[in-house]
Amino acid sequence: MARIGITLDSAGITLAGHLYIPEQSADGPRPAIVVGHPASGVKEQTAGLYASKLAEKGFVTLTFDAAYQGESGGEPRGLEDPTHRVEDIKAAMSYLTTRPEVDAERIGALGICASGGYVLSATGSDHRVRAAATVSGVDVARLFRLGPDGAQDPAVFQGMLDAAAHARTVEARGEKPHTLPLFPETIEQARELGGEYGAEGFEYYCTPRGQHPRAAKAFDWTSIDKLAAFDAFAAVPLIGQRPLLMILGTRAITAWMGLEAFQKAAGPKRIHWIEGASHVDLYDKEQYVGPAVEQLTDFFTESLV
């Protein structure tokens, strides 16, 4: 398998990506998969892990840093713009259609965590996506508005909107606003604030297990008011008869979002539960990632024909 560094344009912003090309010979252009990373993640983390494993199965895969994040361009840094995240996926689709190794009629999309929601939105509005899959898929807007378990006090997000409005005012006055920290200083604080979900996120992003120097540790506050009215699942019915696979962990506190999206899908669809896996376990733990990749391989092999 070869990994090639590439760049592509997403609505005027240059994205940095990695293209994975299988080593085994092929009779002609191959099926391909766009792989999106979680919110705050970068292409070298779980997205790259899944992309490399799927390339070993014979697919051309492409992962990239979202606009405003990682090695990609865009200001302000650390902006999570849901509309542009969807555009990034479509831009990656466009890039793949130009590659000689890729069959432009056989391209699918895989979203992990927040990119799961973005992939569903992109698939609904871009008919070039022939099949879509998610792993621990969420709508990050719902995550912020309602919390990982859906039971967050509405006052929490209202307070965040207050802070986002204040940040815009500060910037309008020519000052530099504070950013929204995504992680506390210790795993104990993460557990106190967000339970095991918070602790697992800290362990992945802030320890040698999965940390990367370019992964975002804070978001620009304008991310919050951009997320406020976004609905990643609104376009799910538009996926129509294109195949959909959603992979969820049986211990994932966020699984309710995957189930909500699944209920909106009208065409051929399937949920596969990974026994014992939490939301974050599916990022990198081989005992859970391995079975997930096998399911994805079978799904995309059948769907991208």
BELFEN-V589498 format. One record per helix or strand. SS is the DSSP state (h for helix, s for strand). FROM is the first residue (numbers start at 0). TO is the last residue. Records with the same first field share a line. If there is no record, write none. Layout:
# BELFEN-V589498
SS=FROM-TO + FROM-TO
This chain:
# BELFEN-V589498
s=1-9 + 12-20 + 29-35 + 59-63 + 101-111 + 130-134 + 179-180 + 217-218 + 242-248 + 268-273
h=45-55 + 81-96 + 113-124 + 139-145 + 153-171 + 186-205 + 221-227 + 235-238 + 254-263 + 280-283 + 285-302
